[in-house]
Amino acid sequence: MSSDLLRARIMVSHVDPSVDAEAVLSELRHNVRRLRRGLARRVRLRAVPRLDFRWDDRSDYVQRLQTLIAQGLESTEKGTK
């Protein structure tokens, strides 16, 4: 949220790495008016913030790290046998 509560950046990700990030963001942006109306009914604010959707690629980074760690452990185990 911005300091004046007029903008909200929403980081989006998905557990399936094959999901098309641009398609997801496009769908969210297409429905932003409906999302803001729903938010207005549930949240007591002077103004409903503008919603800015961004893809959060940290989950991709974590997935890559987990794969590398698993590969490293596997090669270490093979070396000790």
PDB file as gemmi writes it, atoms N, CA and C in Angstrom:
CRYST1    1.000    1.000    1.000  90.00  90.00  90.00 P 1                      
ATOM      1  N   MET A   1       0.843  -1.179   0.000  1.00  0.00           N  
ATOM      2  CA  MET A   1       0.000   0.000   0.000  1.00  0.00           C  
ATOM      3  C   MET A   1       0.890   1.245   0.000  1.00  0.00           C  
ATOM      4  N   SER A   2       0.449   2.222  -0.728  1.00  0.00           N  
ATOM      5  CA  SER A   2       1.161   3.491  -0.685  1.00  0.00           C  
ATOM      6  C   SER A   2       0.848   4.179   0.645  1.00  0.00           C  
ATOM      7  N   SER A   3       1.635   5.168   0.990  1.00  0.00           N  
ATOM      8  CA  SER A   3       1.442   5.832   2.280  1.00  0.00           C  
ATOM      9  C   SER A   3       0.092   6.550   2.374  1.00  0.00           C  
ATOM     10  N   ASP A   4      -0.451   6.992   1.218  1.00  0.00           N  
ATOM     11  CA  ASP A   4      -1.754   7.661   1.234  1.00  0.00           C  
ATOM     12  C   ASP A   4      -2.925   6.675   1.046  1.00  0.00           C  
ATOM     13  N   LEU A   5      -2.619   5.384   0.966  1.00  0.00           N  
ATOM     14  CA  LEU A   5      -3.598   4.297   0.823  1.00  0.00           C  
ATOM     15  C   LEU A   5      -4.408   4.364  -0.475  1.00  0.00           C  
ATOM     16  N   LEU A   6      -3.878   5.044  -1.484  1.00  0.00           N  
ATOM     17  CA  LEU A   6      -4.590   5.152  -2.751  1.00  0.00           C  
ATOM     18  C   LEU A   6      -4.129   4.136  -3.784  1.00  0.00           C  
ATOM     19  N   ARG A   7      -3.008   3.475  -3.537  1.00  0.00           N  
ATOM     20  CA  ARG A   7      -2.482   2.467  -4.467  1.00  0.00           C  
ATOM     21  C   ARG A   7      -2.059   1.233  -3.688  1.00  0.00           C  
ATOM     22  N   ALA A   8      -2.386   0.081  -4.245  1.00  0.00           N  
ATOM     23  CA  ALA A   8      -1.980  -1.181  -3.627  1.00  0.00           C  
ATOM     24  C   ALA A   8      -1.278  -2.029  -4.686  1.00  0.00           C  
ATOM     25  N   ARG A   9      -0.048  -2.393  -4.411  1.00  0.00           N  
ATOM     26  CA  ARG A   9       0.679  -3.301  -5.301  1.00  0.00           C  
ATOM     27  C   ARG A   9       0.434  -4.715  -4.804  1.00  0.00           C  
ATOM     28  N   ILE A  10      -0.049  -5.555  -5.688  1.00  0.00           N  
ATOM     29  CA  ILE A  10      -0.384  -6.933  -5.333  1.00  0.00           C  
ATOM     30  C   ILE A  10       0.537  -7.857  -6.110  1.00  0.00           C  
ATOM     31  N   MET A  11       1.339  -8.605  -5.358  1.00  0.00           N  
ATOM     32  CA  MET A  11       2.281  -9.537  -5.968  1.00  0.00           C  
ATOM     33  C   MET A  11       1.568 -10.869  -6.161  1.00  0.00           C  
ATOM     34  N   VAL A  12       1.639 -11.405  -7.381  1.00  0.00           N  
ATOM     35  CA  VAL A  12       0.913 -12.609  -7.762  1.00  0.00           C  
ATOM     36  C   VAL A  12       1.904 -13.682  -8.182  1.00  0.00           C  
ATOM     37  N   SER A  13       1.633 -14.915  -7.767  1.00  0.00           N  
ATOM     38  CA  SER A  13       2.433 -16.046  -8.233  1.00  0.00           C  
ATOM     39  C   SER A  13       1.526 -17.262  -8.323  1.00  0.00           C  
ATOM     40  N   HIS A  14       2.085 -18.348  -8.796  1.00  0.00           N  
ATOM     41  CA  HIS A  14       1.315 -19.576  -8.944  1.00  0.00           C  
ATOM     42  C   HIS A  14       2.225 -20.748  -8.628  1.00  0.00           C  
ATOM     43  N   VAL A  15       1.678 -21.791  -8.037  1.00  0.00           N  
ATOM     44  CA  VAL A  15       2.490 -22.944  -7.660  1.00  0.00           C  
ATOM     45  C   VAL A  15       2.931 -23.755  -8.873  1.00  0.00           C  
ATOM     46  N   ASP A  16       2.208 -23.654  -9.983  1.00  0.00           N  
ATOM     47  CA  ASP A  16       2.563 -24.371 -11.201  1.00  0.00           C  
ATOM     48  C   ASP A  16       3.466 -23.474 -12.049  1.00  0.00           C  
ATOM     49  N   PRO A  17       4.751 -23.844 -12.217  1.00  0.00           N  
ATOM     50  CA  PRO A  17       5.669 -22.975 -12.961  1.00  0.00           C  
ATOM     51  C   PRO A  17       5.340 -22.848 -14.448  1.00  0.00           C  
ATOM     52  N   SER A  18       4.480 -23.727 -14.981  1.00  0.00           N  
ATOM     53  CA  SER A  18       4.145 -23.663 -16.402  1.00  0.00           C  
ATOM     54  C   SER A  18       3.035 -22.651 -16.698  1.00  0.00           C  
ATOM     55  N   VAL A  19       2.468 -22.042 -15.653  1.00  0.00           N  
ATOM     56  CA  VAL A  19       1.399 -21.056 -15.835  1.00  0.00           C  
ATOM     57  C   VAL A  19       1.971 -19.819 -16.520  1.00  0.00           C  
ATOM     58  N   ASP A  20       1.223 -19.308 -17.489  1.00  0.00           N  
ATOM     59  CA  ASP A  20       1.635 -18.114 -18.231  1.00  0.00           C  
ATOM     60  C   ASP A  20       1.362 -16.872 -17.377  1.00  0.00           C  
ATOM     61  N   ALA A  21       2.424 -16.258 -16.895  1.00  0.00           N  
ATOM     62  CA  ALA A  21       2.306 -15.105 -15.999  1.00  0.00           C  
ATOM     63  C   ALA A  21       1.546 -13.963 -16.664  1.00  0.00           C  
ATOM     64  N   GLU A  22       1.841 -13.693 -17.924  1.00  0.00           N  
ATOM     65  CA  GLU A  22       1.167 -12.586 -18.611  1.00  0.00           C  
ATOM     66  C   GLU A  22      -0.327 -12.833 -18.749  1.00  0.00           C  
ATOM     67  N   ALA A  23      -0.731 -14.078 -18.968  1.00  0.00           N  
ATOM     68  CA  ALA A  23      -2.155 -14.397 -19.072  1.00  0.00           C  
ATOM     69  C   ALA A  23      -2.859 -14.171 -17.729  1.00  0.00           C  
ATOM     70  N   VAL A  24      -2.208 -14.574 -16.654  1.00  0.00           N  
ATOM     71  CA  VAL A  24      -2.785 -14.379 -15.315  1.00  0.00           C  
ATOM     72  C   VAL A  24      -2.931 -12.890 -15.016  1.00  0.00           C  
ATOM     73  N   LEU A  25      -1.868 -12.125 -15.262  1.00  0.00           N  
ATOM     74  CA  LEU A  25      -1.913 -10.685 -14.998  1.00  0.00           C  
ATOM     75  C   LEU A  25      -2.941  -9.994 -15.882  1.00  0.00           C  
ATOM     76  N   SER A  26      -3.034 -10.415 -17.124  1.00  0.00           N  
ATOM     77  CA  SER A  26      -4.006  -9.833 -18.046  1.00  0.00           C  
ATOM     78  C   SER A  26      -5.429 -10.066 -17.550  1.00  0.00           C  
ATOM     79  N   GLU A  27      -5.713 -11.262 -17.069  1.00  0.00           N  
ATOM     80  CA  GLU A  27      -7.049 -11.584 -16.552  1.00  0.00           C  
ATOM     81  C   GLU A  27      -7.365 -10.756 -15.303  1.00  0.00           C  
ATOM     82  N   LEU A  28      -6.402 -10.618 -14.414  1.00  0.00           N  
ATOM     83  CA  LEU A  28      -6.618  -9.802 -13.210  1.00  0.00           C  
ATOM     84  C   LEU A  28      -6.866  -8.347 -13.577  1.00  0.00           C  
ATOM     85  N   ARG A  29      -6.075  -7.820 -14.493  1.00  0.00           N  
ATOM     86  CA  ARG A  29      -6.227  -6.422 -14.903  1.00  0.00           C  
ATOM     87  C   ARG A  29      -7.554  -6.206 -15.621  1.00  0.00           C  
ATOM     88  N   HIS A  30      -7.996  -7.218 -16.358  1.00  0.00           N  
ATOM     89  CA  HIS A  30      -9.269  -7.128 -17.058  1.00  0.00           C  
ATOM     90  C   HIS A  30     -10.434  -7.037 -16.055  1.00  0.00           C  
ATOM     91  N   ASN A  31     -10.296  -7.681 -14.916  1.00  0.00           N  
ATOM     92  CA  ASN A  31     -11.348  -7.729 -13.894  1.00  0.00           C  
ATOM     93  C   ASN A  31     -11.123  -6.763 -12.740  1.00  0.00           C  
ATOM     94  N   VAL A  32     -10.257  -5.789 -12.898  1.00  0.00           N  
ATOM     95  CA  VAL A  32      -9.884  -4.917 -11.786  1.00  0.00           C  
ATOM     96  C   VAL A  32     -11.075  -4.114 -11.253  1.00  0.00           C  
ATOM     97  N   ARG A  33     -11.993  -3.699 -12.115  1.00  0.00           N  
ATOM     98  CA  ARG A  33     -13.146  -2.923 -11.630  1.00  0.00           C  
ATOM     99  C   ARG A  33     -14.021  -3.768 -10.712  1.00  0.00           C  
ATOM    100  N   ARG A  34     -14.259  -5.007 -11.106  1.00  0.00           N  
ATOM    101  CA  ARG A  34     -15.072  -5.908 -10.277  1.00  0.00           C  
ATOM    102  C   ARG A  34     -14.371  -6.201  -8.949  1.00  0.00           C  
ATOM    103  N   LEU A  35     -13.050  -6.377  -9.004  1.00  0.00           N  
ATOM    104  CA  LEU A  35     -12.284  -6.632  -7.780  1.00  0.00           C  
ATOM    105  C   LEU A  35     -12.335  -5.436  -6.837  1.00  0.00           C  
ATOM    106  N   ARG A  36     -12.226  -4.232  -7.385  1.00  0.00           N  
ATOM    107  CA  ARG A  36     -12.284  -3.030  -6.550  1.00  0.00           C  
ATOM    108  C   ARG A  36     -13.664  -2.844  -5.925  1.00  0.00           C  
ATOM    109  N   ARG A  37     -14.720  -3.161  -6.679  1.00  0.00           N  
ATOM    110  CA  ARG A  37     -16.078  -3.070  -6.119  1.00  0.00           C  
ATOM    111  C   ARG A  37     -16.239  -4.040  -4.953  1.00  0.00           C  
ATOM    112  N   GLY A  38     -15.728  -5.261  -5.124  1.00  0.00           N  
ATOM    113  CA  GLY A  38     -15.798  -6.238  -4.037  1.00  0.00           C  
ATOM    114  C   GLY A  38     -15.010  -5.781  -2.827  1.00  0.00           C  
ATOM    115  N   LEU A  39     -13.864  -5.183  -3.077  1.00  0.00           N  
ATOM    116  CA  LEU A  39     -13.036  -4.657  -1.999  1.00  0.00           C  
ATOM    117  C   LEU A  39     -13.759  -3.516  -1.278  1.00  0.00           C  
ATOM    118  N   ALA A  40     -14.414  -2.667  -2.031  1.00  0.00           N  
ATOM    119  CA  ALA A  40     -15.135  -1.529  -1.435  1.00  0.00           C  
ATOM    120  C   ALA A  40     -16.242  -2.000  -0.493  1.00  0.00           C  
ATOM    121  N   ARG A  41     -16.882  -3.131  -0.797  1.00  0.00           N  
ATOM    122  CA  ARG A  41     -17.934  -3.650   0.062  1.00  0.00           C  
ATOM    123  C   ARG A  41     -17.386  -4.249   1.354  1.00  0.00           C  
ATOM    124  N   ARG A  42     -16.115  -4.660   1.349  1.00  0.00           N  
ATOM    125  CA  ARG A  42     -15.564  -5.381   2.503  1.00  0.00           C  
ATOM    126  C   ARG A  42     -14.626  -4.555   3.380  1.00  0.00           C  
ATOM    127  N   VAL A  43     -14.090  -3.474   2.849  1.00  0.00           N  
ATOM    128  CA  VAL A  43     -13.069  -2.704   3.558  1.00  0.00           C  
ATOM    129  C   VAL A  43     -13.565  -1.279   3.779  1.00  0.00           C  
ATOM    130  N   ARG A  44     -13.391  -0.803   4.986  1.00  0.00           N  
ATOM    131  CA  ARG A  44     -13.810   0.563   5.316  1.00  0.00           C  
ATOM    132  C   ARG A  44     -12.628   1.511   5.140  1.00  0.00           C  
ATOM    133  N   LEU A  45     -12.541   2.101   3.959  1.00  0.00           N  
ATOM    134  CA  LEU A  45     -11.502   3.085   3.660  1.00  0.00           C  
ATOM    135  C   LEU A  45     -12.159   4.318   3.049  1.00  0.00           C  
ATOM    136  N   ARG A  46     -11.478   5.431   3.162  1.00  0.00           N  
ATOM    137  CA  ARG A  46     -11.975   6.672   2.566  1.00  0.00           C  
ATOM    138  C   ARG A  46     -12.107   6.511   1.053  1.00  0.00           C  
ATOM    139  N   ALA A  47     -11.119   5.859   0.446  1.00  0.00           N  
ATOM    140  CA  ALA A  47     -11.135   5.603  -0.996  1.00  0.00           C  
ATOM    141  C   ALA A  47     -10.609   4.194  -1.235  1.00  0.00           C  
ATOM    142  N   VAL A  48     -11.168   3.522  -2.226  1.00  0.00           N  
ATOM    143  CA  VAL A  48     -10.686   2.182  -2.574  1.00  0.00           C  
ATOM    144  C   VAL A  48      -9.403   2.355  -3.388  1.00  0.00           C  
ATOM    145  N   PRO A  49      -8.344   1.694  -2.988  1.00  0.00           N  
ATOM    146  CA  PRO A  49      -7.071   1.883  -3.685  1.00  0.00           C  
ATOM    147  C   PRO A  49      -7.089   1.346  -5.113  1.00  0.00           C  
ATOM    148  N   ARG A  50      -6.277   1.947  -5.953  1.00  0.00           N  
ATOM    149  CA  ARG A  50      -6.036   1.401  -7.284  1.00  0.00           C  
ATOM    150  C   ARG A  50      -5.192   0.148  -7.102  1.00  0.00           C  
ATOM    151  N   LEU A  51      -5.513  -0.885  -7.862  1.00  0.00           N  
ATOM    152  CA  LEU A  51      -4.819  -2.155  -7.722  1.00  0.00           C  
ATOM    153  C   LEU A  51      -3.799  -2.318  -8.843  1.00  0.00           C  
ATOM    154  N   ASP A  52      -2.575  -2.564  -8.455  1.00  0.00           N  
ATOM    155  CA  ASP A  52      -1.473  -2.739  -9.404  1.00  0.00           C  
ATOM    156  C   ASP A  52      -0.946  -4.161  -9.247  1.00  0.00           C  
ATOM    157  N   PHE A  53      -1.250  -5.021 -10.211  1.00  0.00           N  
ATOM    158  CA  PHE A  53      -0.835  -6.418 -10.134  1.00  0.00           C  
ATOM    159  C   PHE A  53       0.544  -6.596 -10.765  1.00  0.00           C  
ATOM    160  N   ARG A  54       1.419  -7.283 -10.047  1.00  0.00           N  
ATOM    161  CA  ARG A  54       2.774  -7.587 -10.541  1.00  0.00           C  
ATOM    162  C   ARG A  54       3.056  -9.064 -10.305  1.00  0.00           C  
ATOM    163  N   TRP A  55       3.799  -9.664 -11.215  1.00  0.00           N  
ATOM    164  CA  TRP A  55       4.169 -11.067 -11.060  1.00  0.00           C  
ATOM    165  C   TRP A  55       5.306 -11.187 -10.066  1.00  0.00           C  
ATOM    166  N   ASP A  56       5.167 -12.073  -9.116  1.00  0.00           N  
ATOM    167  CA  ASP A  56       6.190 -12.322  -8.102  1.00  0.00           C  
ATOM    168  C   ASP A  56       6.987 -13.555  -8.527  1.00  0.00           C  
ATOM    169  N   ASP A  57       8.171 -13.325  -9.058  1.00  0.00           N  
ATOM    170  CA  ASP A  57       8.968 -14.454  -9.556  1.00  0.00           C  
ATOM    171  C   ASP A  57       9.874 -15.051  -8.482  1.00  0.00           C  
ATOM    172  N   ARG A  58       9.689 -14.639  -7.251  1.00  0.00           N  
ATOM    173  CA  ARG A  58      10.495 -15.226  -6.178  1.00  0.00           C  
ATOM    174  C   ARG A  58      10.207 -16.711  -6.018  1.00  0.00           C  
ATOM    175  N   SER A  59       8.979 -17.141  -6.303  1.00  0.00           N  
ATOM    176  CA  SER A  59       8.666 -18.561  -6.189  1.00  0.00           C  
ATOM    177  C   SER A  59       9.457 -19.364  -7.219  1.00  0.00           C  
ATOM    178  N   ASP A  60       9.690 -18.794  -8.411  1.00  0.00           N  
ATOM    179  CA  ASP A  60      10.523 -19.449  -9.420  1.00  0.00           C  
ATOM    180  C   ASP A  60      11.952 -19.576  -8.908  1.00  0.00           C  
ATOM    181  N   TYR A  61      12.425 -18.529  -8.259  1.00  0.00           N  
ATOM    182  CA  TYR A  61      13.778 -18.519  -7.706  1.00  0.00           C  
ATOM    183  C   TYR A  61      13.916 -19.589  -6.624  1.00  0.00           C  
ATOM    184  N   VAL A  62      12.940 -19.678  -5.744  1.00  0.00           N  
ATOM    185  CA  VAL A  62      12.960 -20.683  -4.670  1.00  0.00           C  
ATOM    186  C   VAL A  62      12.937 -22.084  -5.274  1.00  0.00           C  
ATOM    187  N   GLN A  63      12.104 -22.280  -6.293  1.00  0.00           N  
ATOM    188  CA  GLN A  63      12.021 -23.589  -6.951  1.00  0.00           C  
ATOM    189  C   GLN A  63      13.376 -23.971  -7.547  1.00  0.00           C  
ATOM    190  N   ARG A  64      14.052 -23.029  -8.201  1.00  0.00           N  
ATOM    191  CA  ARG A  64      15.381 -23.307  -8.783  1.00  0.00           C  
ATOM    192  C   ARG A  64      16.381 -23.662  -7.701  1.00  0.00           C  
ATOM    193  N   LEU A  65      16.345 -22.934  -6.585  1.00  0.00           N  
ATOM    194  CA  LEU A  65      17.263 -23.230  -5.485  1.00  0.00           C  
ATOM    195  C   LEU A  65      17.012 -24.623  -4.914  1.00  0.00           C  
ATOM    196  N   GLN A  66      15.749 -24.978  -4.745  1.00  0.00           N  
ATOM    197  CA  GLN A  66      15.426 -26.302  -4.224  1.00  0.00           C  
ATOM    198  C   GLN A  66      15.923 -27.401  -5.161  1.00  0.00           C  
ATOM    199  N   THR A  67      15.785 -27.191  -6.453  1.00  0.00           N  
ATOM    200  CA  THR A  67      16.261 -28.169  -7.439  1.00  0.00           C  
ATOM    201  C   THR A  67      17.773 -28.300  -7.357  1.00  0.00           C  
ATOM    202  N   LEU A  68      18.481 -27.179  -7.281  1.00  0.00           N  
ATOM    203  CA  LEU A  68      19.951 -27.210  -7.197  1.00  0.00           C  
ATOM    204  C   LEU A  68      20.414 -27.896  -5.914  1.00  0.00           C  
ATOM    205  N   ILE A  69      19.749 -27.613  -4.813  1.00  0.00           N  
ATOM    206  CA  ILE A  69      20.111 -28.248  -3.536  1.00  0.00           C  
ATOM    207  C   ILE A  69      19.888 -29.756  -3.622  1.00  0.00           C  
ATOM    208  N   ALA A  70      18.751 -30.156  -4.192  1.00  0.00           N  
ATOM    209  CA  ALA A  70      18.461 -31.587  -4.329  1.00  0.00           C  
ATOM    210  C   ALA A  70      19.507 -32.267  -5.208  1.00  0.00           C  
ATOM    211  N   GLN A  71      19.899 -31.605  -6.288  1.00  0.00           N  
ATOM    212  CA  GLN A  71      20.928 -32.167  -7.169  1.00  0.00           C  
ATOM    213  C   GLN A  71      22.268 -32.275  -6.443  1.00  0.00           C  
ATOM    214  N   GLY A  72      22.591 -31.259  -5.651  1.00  0.00           N  
ATOM    215  CA  GLY A  72      23.843 -31.275  -4.892  1.00  0.00           C  
ATOM    216  C   GLY A  72      23.846 -32.395  -3.867  1.00  0.00           C  
ATOM    217  N   LEU A  73      22.729 -32.568  -3.170  1.00  0.00           N  
ATOM    218  CA  LEU A  73      22.632 -33.646  -2.188  1.00  0.00           C  
ATOM    219  C   LEU A  73      22.732 -35.011  -2.869  1.00  0.00           C  
ATOM    220  N   GLU A  74      22.105 -35.136  -4.003  1.00  0.00           N  
ATOM    221  CA  GLU A  74      22.138 -36.397  -4.737  1.00  0.00           C  
ATOM    222  C   GLU A  74      23.561 -36.741  -5.174  1.00  0.00           C  
ATOM    223  N   SER A  75      24.291 -35.749  -5.686  1.00  0.00           N  
ATOM    224  CA  SER A  75      25.660 -36.019  -6.130  1.00  0.00           C  
ATOM    225  C   SER A  75      26.579 -36.278  -4.937  1.00  0.00           C  
ATOM    226  N   THR A  76      26.319 -35.667  -3.794  1.00  0.00           N  
ATOM    227  CA  THR A  76      27.106 -35.897  -2.581  1.00  0.00           C  
ATOM    228  C   THR A  76      26.883 -37.343  -2.086  1.00  0.00           C  
ATOM    229  N   GLU A  77      25.617 -37.774  -2.117  1.00  0.00           N  
ATOM    230  CA  GLU A  77      25.311 -39.133  -1.686  1.00  0.00           C  
ATOM    231  C   GLU A  77      25.943 -40.171  -2.593  1.00  0.00           C  
ATOM    232  N   LYS A  78      25.984 -39.890  -3.883  1.00  0.00           N  
ATOM    233  CA  LYS A  78      26.623 -40.818  -4.817  1.00  0.00           C  
ATOM    234  C   LYS A  78      28.130 -40.886  -4.577  1.00  0.00           C  
ATOM    235  N   GLY A  79      28.716 -39.760  -4.200  1.00  0.00           N  
ATOM    236  CA  GLY A  79      30.153 -39.705  -3.954  1.00  0.00           C  
ATOM    237  C   GLY A  79      30.577 -40.413  -2.685  1.00  0.00           C  
ATOM    238  N   THR A  80      29.677 -40.545  -1.710  1.00  0.00           N  
ATOM    239  CA  THR A  80      30.022 -41.194  -0.432  1.00  0.00           C  
ATOM    240  C   THR A  80      29.765 -42.693  -0.455  1.00  0.00           C  
ATOM    241  N   LYS A  81      29.105 -43.190  -1.477  1.00  0.00           N  
ATOM    242  CA  LYS A  81      28.787 -44.625  -1.528  1.00  0.00           C  
ATOM    243  C   LYS A  81      29.880 -45.394  -2.195  1.00  0.00           C  
TER     244      LYS A  81                                                      
END                                                                             
